[in-house]
Structures are given as structure tokens and as C-alpha cells.
Amino acid sequence: MSSATPSDAPAPPSRHAVNFVLLTVLLDMVGFGIIMPVLPRLIEEVGSVGLDRASIIGGWMFAAFSVAQFLCAPLAGNLSDRFGRRPLLLLAIFGLGLDFLLSAVAPSLFWLFVGRILAGVCGSSWVIANAYIADITPPAERGRAFARMGAAFGLGFVIGPAVGGLLGELGPRVPFYVAAVVSLLNFVYGWFVLPESLPPAMRRPFDLARANPFGAFRVFSTYRGVLPLCSVLAVFFFASSVYPAIWSFWGIARFGWSEAMVGLTLAVFGIVMAGFQGGLTGYFTARFGERRTVLIGLICATIACAGYGLVGGLVGVVVLMVVHGPEGFVHPLITAMLTRKVPENAQGELQGGISAITNIAMLAGTVTFSQIFGHFMAEGRDWRSPSVAFWVASVCILVSLVMYVVLTRREEHQHET
């Protein structure tokens, strides 16, 4: 691995640059979350369908988003390893703003699908943001750094759905216009404050064979311990995709929630996640270590997911959200573990590969759980329930927990011998 010379190395990133990267993750999540409360009604209106059919269409829209990210995230990560983080990050943010604008004026379901695909193509900004943070953070401190990213993600999920639910009262397209303005303003801010984090001497030639998702999987196999941890993430993200797949539809069907109430519950969920990731990751990691903290997160995630399928009211939902909070430890800490298993000049490739794996898992999960919801909510069915998908997802999270325990015990045994 090449080491940068003083003349090659850029100036250390300013506080504004670091804040911009965190703000990018936050605003991307605001843009995503702002449309969730209104998506069911928008699909019903544009497609002239009922809620059960709208949930299935929504699942396929999320699948289109995930396929686009699956295909493009490794490409973006590898391009950032070759050309630097700044140009790729700014391009992704600008494209996302244009996508929200397209979705705001979409006249048919076809154009809503096009918008979701473009969102997936441009949604690689968080991949490059993670690589940027890895560039500027010592390996031992990356767990906390990625937890801050997770907290920004969670805070965006507070602001986005809450604002989206309120704006949805003005019409289902209004949140898309607001998301477009937010993304484009962030692009302008980044243009002036974001320096490059990857010195020229640390860059590596672009290789298309490594820049596609399947090539990334092959490359991962050369780094010891990467694929097993990625397998845990894949099963975990397959299961956790139940939330974006059905939460809005489930709340409407189970409790009769309005768009504002859907947005409020998602905002509360975001507060809890941001609190655990940003405020408690460091404490839990220092107290229990990374591996046990991830285990705690997976146990709590299993309990909460099963509980949502049984809960009888809003108070119970809020209590389960608190139980659910430690799930926020899982992704940033496993990501931090993975960054220590690859060379420093392959961090963009790693983040792109992780994104590809999680997106294909969420693609499969979103389609699966939206289909389950639609099947058990279809008119004329003898037994109807909006909660079956949560029970199936809880079993899948339990599988990821067992995989993680087996993997960590095997690694501990290898270190001892």
C-alpha cells in the first residue's frame, strides 16, 4: 500500500467538512423519510388501487430502488477510490435532488418507479460518506465515528417522517418538492466546504471487474473474515427491511393512523435510534466490547420485531421502540469491524460492497414482506392480519443472531489456538 507524501496529502478536513459529511447522511435520510408517510396515499391516488395492492406496489418500488443501489454502489465506491471522495459525493447529492423533483411531478406509477430507480443510482452518497469518514479517522476510533454517522441517519429519520407527515396534509406531492430543495441546498453547501480526503498517492487504478457487485463479492473473499460478517449483515438487513416495506401500511391497517401519525411514530423511532447510536454506542462498547454489544443489539431487535406483531396500541408501540433501540449498535459496529479487515486504500470498495450486499438483502426482504402483508390483507380472505410479516421477520433476525454467535465463537477459538 502506498503512503502519501506531504505534497500529495490534502489539508486535514475542516470541522465544516466533517459536519457536511454528517449533514449529508442526515439530509439523505430526511429526503427518504419525508416521503414515507405519504407514499401509500400517493400510490393509491396515482394507481387507483386499494391499500392491499398499494403495499405490494410500494414493495416493488423499494425493490427497484434497492436493485439500482445494488448495481451502482460498488461502482461509486470504486470510482471514489480512483478519483477521490469529493466529486463522487457531490454528484450523488445533486442527482438525488433532481430525482426528488422528478418524483414530485410524476404523472403515473411508471414515473414513480423511474424516480425510485434514480434515487437508488444516486443513493450511493452514504457509501462515499462512510469511506470519507474511514479516510480521516484512525482505525481504533471508527466504531464511534460510524456510530455518529448512524446517529445522523437516525436524526434524519426523526425530521423526515415528522415533516413529511405534516406536509402530507397539504398533498402527497408536497414532501417531494421539499426534499428536492433540501438536497440541492446541501449540494451548494458541500461545493464550498468539502475538501478531498483521499490523497493521490493513496488512490488505486479503477478496475471494472472489482466495481460491479459480484466482482466485489469475489474481492471480499480475499480478505479473511469479511464474507462471514457480510453474511450476518445480509440476513439482518433482509429481516429489518420489514420496517420500510410495511410500517406505513401496517399502521394504517392496524390502528387507522393518519399520515401525520405515521410520521410521528417514525420520528419517535428515529429519536430512539439516534439516542442509542450517538449517545450509548461508546458506553456499551467500552462496557461490553464490540462483539457483545452487537449481540445485545440483535437480541433486542428480535424481541422488538416479534412484539410489533402482537402489540395492541400506540403506548405498546412506543415501549417496543425503546426495546428496539439497541438494534442501532449492529450496523455501525459490524462496519467498524470490517474496516479493520481490509487495506486502507480499499475502504471505498469495502463500503460499496457492503452497500451492494445490504441492498440486495433489502430488495429481497422488501418484496417478501410487502407480498406477505398484501396476501394476508387481501379482501375476501377468511383470516386477515397485518402483522404476519413482523413474525416472519423476527425469525429471520434470530437466524442472524445465531450466525453471529457461531462466527464470533469460531474467531475466538482461532485466536486462542
NORVENVEN-V365895 format. One record per pair of residues at least 6 apart in sequence whose ideal C-beta (glycine too) atoms are under 8 Angstrom apart, sorted by the first residue. I is the first residue (numbers start at 1). GAP is how many residues later the second one is. If there is no record, write none. Layout:
# NORVENVEN-V365895
i | gap
I | GAP
I | GAP
This chain:
# NORVENVEN-V365895
i | gap
1 | 201
1 | 342
1 | 343
1 | 344
2 | 199
2 | 200
2 | 343
3 | 198
3 | 199
4 | 195
4 | 196
4 | 197
4 | 198
5 | 196
8 | 191
8 | 192
8 | 193
8 | 194
9 | 190
9 | 192
10 | 185
10 | 186
10 | 187
10 | 189
11 | 184
12 | 124
13 | 119
13 | 123
13 | 182
13 | 184
14 | 179
14 | 181
16 | 177
17 | 176
17 | 177
17 | 178
17 | 180
18 | 118
19 | 174
20 | 166
20 | 169
20 | 170
20 | 173
20 | 174
21 | 68
21 | 108
21 | 111
21 | 112
21 | 173
22 | 126
22 | 127
22 | 130
23 | 129
23 | 163
23 | 166
24 | 65
24 | 69
24 | 101
24 | 102
24 | 105
24 | 162
24 | 166
25 | 100
25 | 101
25 | 104
25 | 124
25 | 127
25 | 128
25 | 131
26 | 126
26 | 127
26 | 129
26 | 130
26 | 133
27 | 129
27 | 155
27 | 156
27 | 159
28 | 65
28 | 68
28 | 95
28 | 97
28 | 98
28 | 128
28 | 155
29 | 123
29 | 124
29 | 125
29 | 126
29 | 127
29 | 128
29 | 131
30 | 126
30 | 129
30 | 130
30 | 133
30 | 149
30 | 152
31 | 65
31 | 69
31 | 129
31 | 148
31 | 151
31 | 152
32 | 87
32 | 124
32 | 128
33 | 123
33 | 124
33 | 126
33 | 127
33 | 128
33 | 131
33 | 233
33 | 237
34 | 126
34 | 127
34 | 129
34 | 130
34 | 133
34 | 141
34 | 142
34 | 144
34 | 145
35 | 68
35 | 129
35 | 140
35 | 141
35 | 144
36 | 124
36 | 125
36 | 128
36 | 208
36 | 211
36 | 212
36 | 226
36 | 227
36 | 230
37 | 124
37 | 127
37 | 128
37 | 131
37 | 138
37 | 211
37 | 222
37 | 223
37 | 225
37 | 226
37 | 229
38 | 126
38 | 127
38 | 129
38 | 130
38 | 134
38 | 137
38 | 221
39 | 19
39 | 22
39 | 133
39 | 209
40 | 11
40 | 14
40 | 15
40 | 18
40 | 208
40 | 209
40 | 212
41 | 127
41 | 131
41 | 218
42 | 70
42 | 130
42 | 131
43 | 6
43 | 11
43 | 14
43 | 15
43 | 18
43 | 66
43 | 69
44 | 6
44 | 7
44 | 10
45 | 127
46 | 60
46 | 61
46 | 62
46 | 63
46 | 66
47 | 6
47 | 7
47 | 10
47 | 62
49 | 8
50 | 329
51 | 198
51 | 201
51 | 202
51 | 326
52 | 321
52 | 322
52 | 325
52 | 326
52 | 327
53 | 321
54 | 195
55 | 191
55 | 194
55 | 315
55 | 318
55 | 319
55 | 322
56 | 314
56 | 315
56 | 317
56 | 318
57 | 52
58 | 187
58 | 191
58 | 312
59 | 186
59 | 307
59 | 308
59 | 310
59 | 311
59 | 312
59 | 314
59 | 315
60 | 53
60 | 307
60 | 310
61 | 51
61 | 52
61 | 55
62 | 54
62 | 179
62 | 182
62 | 183
62 | 300
62 | 301
62 | 304
62 | 308
63 | 300
63 | 303
63 | 304
64 | 49
64 | 52
64 | 53
64 | 56
65 | 51
65 | 52
65 | 54
65 | 55
65 | 58
66 | 54
66 | 293
66 | 294
66 | 296
66 | 297
66 | 300
67 | 50
67 | 53
67 | 292
67 | 293
67 | 296
68 | 48
68 | 49
68 | 50
68 | 51
68 | 52
68 | 53
68 | 55
69 | 51
69 | 52
69 | 54
69 | 55
69 | 286
69 | 287
69 | 290
70 | 50
70 | 143
70 | 285
70 | 286
70 | 289
70 | 290
70 | 293
71 | 141
71 | 142
71 | 285
72 | 48
72 | 49
72 | 52
73 | 50
73 | 51
73 | 54
73 | 140
73 | 278
73 | 279
73 | 282
73 | 283
73 | 286
74 | 136
74 | 137
74 | 138
74 | 139
74 | 141
74 | 142
74 | 275
74 | 278
74 | 279
74 | 281
74 | 282
75 | 49
75 | 136
75 | 137
75 | 277
76 | 12
76 | 16
76 | 48
76 | 51
76 | 52
76 | 276
77 | 47
77 | 50
77 | 51
77 | 54
77 | 134
77 | 271
77 | 272
77 | 273
77 | 274
77 | 275
77 | 276
77 | 278
78 | 128
78 | 129
78 | 132
78 | 133
78 | 270
78 | 271
78 | 274
79 | 9
79 | 127
79 | 132
79 | 269
80 | 8
80 | 9
80 | 47
80 | 48
80 | 51
80 | 118
80 | 268
81 | 50
81 | 117
81 | 122
81 | 123
81 | 125
81 | 264
81 | 265
81 | 266
81 | 267
81 | 268
82 | 121
82 | 122
82 | 123
82 | 124
83 | 120
84 | 112
84 | 113
84 | 114
84 | 119
85 | 43
85 | 46
85 | 47
85 | 50
85 | 111
85 | 112
85 | 113
85 | 263
86 | 108
86 | 109
86 | 110
86 | 111
88 | 36
88 | 40
89 | 36
89 | 39
89 | 40
89 | 43
89 | 101
89 | 105
90 | 97
90 | 100
90 | 101
90 | 104
92 | 30
92 | 31
92 | 32
92 | 33
92 | 36
93 | 29
93 | 32
93 | 90
93 | 93
93 | 94
93 | 97
94 | 89
94 | 90
94 | 93
95 | 23
95 | 26
95 | 27
96 | 23
96 | 26
96 | 27
96 | 29
96 | 87
97 | 83
97 | 84
97 | 85
97 | 86
97 | 87
97 | 89
97 | 90
98 | 20
98 | 82
99 | 16
99 | 19
99 | 20
99 | 23
100 | 15
100 | 19
100 | 76
100 | 77
100 | 79
100 | 80
100 | 83
101 | 75
101 | 76
101 | 79
102 | 9
102 | 12
102 | 13
102 | 16
103 | 8
103 | 9
103 | 12
103 | 13
103 | 16
103 | 73
104 | 69
104 | 72
104 | 73
104 | 76
105 | 68
106 | 6
106 | 8
106 | 9
120 | 239
124 | 228
124 | 231
126 | 23
126 | 27
126 | 229
127 | 221
127 | 224
127 | 225
127 | 227
127 | 228
128 | 220
128 | 223
129 | 20
130 | 16
130 | 19
130 | 205
130 | 217
130 | 221
131 | 67
131 | 216
131 | 217
131 | 219
131 | 220
132 | 65
133 | 9
133 | 12
133 | 13
133 | 16
134 | 8
134 | 205
134 | 210
134 | 213
134 | 217
135 | 62
135 | 63
135 | 212
136 | 61
137 | 8
139 | 200
139 | 201
142 | 193
142 | 194
142 | 197
142 | 198
143 | 138
143 | 142
143 | 147
143 | 189
143 | 190
143 | 193
144 | 137
144 | 138
144 | 141
145 | 191
146 | 185
146 | 186
146 | 187
146 | 189
146 | 190
147 | 130
147 | 131
147 | 134
147 | 135
147 | 182
147 | 185
147 | 186
148 | 129
148 | 130
149 | 183
150 | 123
150 | 124
150 | 127
150 | 128
150 | 131
150 | 178
150 | 181
150 | 182
151 | 123
151 | 126
151 | 127
151 | 128
152 | 122
152 | 126
153 | 120
153 | 121
153 | 124
154 | 116
154 | 117
154 | 118
154 | 119
154 | 120
154 | 121
154 | 123
154 | 124
154 | 174
155 | 115
155 | 119
155 | 123
156 | 114
157 | 109
157 | 110
157 | 112
157 | 113
157 | 116
157 | 117
158 | 109
158 | 110
158 | 112
158 | 113
158 | 116
159 | 108
159 | 111
160 | 106
160 | 110
161 | 101
161 | 102
161 | 103
161 | 104
161 | 105
161 | 106
161 | 109
162 | 101
162 | 102
162 | 104
162 | 105
163 | 12
163 | 15
163 | 100
164 | 11
164 | 95
164 | 99
165 | 93
165 | 94
165 | 95
165 | 96
165 | 97
165 | 98
165 | 99
165 | 101
165 | 102
166 | 94
166 | 97
167 | 7
167 | 8
167 | 11
168 | 6
168 | 7
168 | 91
168 | 92
168 | 95
169 | 90
169 | 91
198 | 150
202 | 142
202 | 143
203 | 142
204 | 141
204 | 142
207 | 8
208 | 7
209 | 6
210 | 6
210 | 9
210 | 139
211 | 141
213 | 140
213 | 143
213 | 144
213 | 147
216 | 133
216 | 136
216 | 137
216 | 140
217 | 10
217 | 136
217 | 139
217 | 140
219 | 127
219 | 130
219 | 134
220 | 6
220 | 7
220 | 10
220 | 133
221 | 6
223 | 118
223 | 119
224 | 117
225 | 116
225 | 186
226 | 112
226 | 115
226 | 116
226 | 124
228 | 179
229 | 105
229 | 108
229 | 109
229 | 112
229 | 178
230 | 108
230 | 123
230 | 124
230 | 127
231 | 172
232 | 102
232 | 168
232 | 171
232 | 172
232 | 175
233 | 98
233 | 101
233 | 121
233 | 124
233 | 125
233 | 128
234 | 123
234 | 124
234 | 126
234 | 127
235 | 126
235 | 161
235 | 162
235 | 164
235 | 165
235 | 168
236 | 62
236 | 65
236 | 94
236 | 95
236 | 125
236 | 161
236 | 164
237 | 120
237 | 121
237 | 124
237 | 125
237 | 128
238 | 123
238 | 124
238 | 126
238 | 127
238 | 130
238 | 158
239 | 62
239 | 66
239 | 126
239 | 154
239 | 155
239 | 157
239 | 158
239 | 160
239 | 161
240 | 61
240 | 65
240 | 87
240 | 122
240 | 125
240 | 153
240 | 157
241 | 120
241 | 121
241 | 123
241 | 124
241 | 125
241 | 128
242 | 63
242 | 123
242 | 127
242 | 147
242 | 148
242 | 150
242 | 151
244 | 118
244 | 122
245 | 120
245 | 121
245 | 124
245 | 125
245 | 128
245 | 144
246 | 123
246 | 124
246 | 127
246 | 140
246 | 143
247 | 15
247 | 18
247 | 19
248 | 14
249 | 121
249 | 124
249 | 137
250 | 58
250 | 123
250 | 136
250 | 137
250 | 139
250 | 140
251 | 6
251 | 10
251 | 11
251 | 14
252 | 10
253 | 124
253 | 133
254 | 132
254 | 133
255 | 6
255 | 58
255 | 59
257 | 8
265 | 49
265 | 52
268 | 50
268 | 53
269 | 52
269 | 55
272 | 49
272 | 50
272 | 52
272 | 53
273 | 52
273 | 54
273 | 55
274 | 54
275 | 50
276 | 49
276 | 50
276 | 52
276 | 53
277 | 51
277 | 52
277 | 55
280 | 46
280 | 49
281 | 12
281 | 47
281 | 48
281 | 51
281 | 52
284 | 9
284 | 12
284 | 42
284 | 45
285 | 8
285 | 48
288 | 8
290 | 43
290 | 46
290 | 47
291 | 117
293 | 33
293 | 36
293 | 40
294 | 35
294 | 36
294 | 39
294 | 40
294 | 110
295 | 106
295 | 109
295 | 110
295 | 113
296 | 30
296 | 33
297 | 29
297 | 30
297 | 31
297 | 32
297 | 33
297 | 36
298 | 29
298 | 32
298 | 99
298 | 102
298 | 103
298 | 106
299 | 27
299 | 102
300 | 23
300 | 24
300 | 25
300 | 26
300 | 27
301 | 23
301 | 25
301 | 26
301 | 29
301 | 96
302 | 92
302 | 95
302 | 96
302 | 99
303 | 20
304 | 16
304 | 17
304 | 19
304 | 20
304 | 23
305 | 19
305 | 85
305 | 88
305 | 89
305 | 92
306 | 84
306 | 85
306 | 88
307 | 9
307 | 13
307 | 16
308 | 9
308 | 12
308 | 79
308 | 82
309 | 78
309 | 79
309 | 80
309 | 81
309 | 82
309 | 85
310 | 77
311 | 6
311 | 9
335 | 19
338 | 12
338 | 16
339 | 8
339 | 11
342 | 7
342 | 8
365 | 28
365 | 31
368 | 24
369 | 20
369 | 23
369 | 24
370 | 19
372 | 16
372 | 17
372 | 20
373 | 13
373 | 15
373 | 16
375 | 6
376 | 7
376 | 8
376 | 9
376 | 10
376 | 12
376 | 13
377 | 7
377 | 8
377 | 9
378 | 6
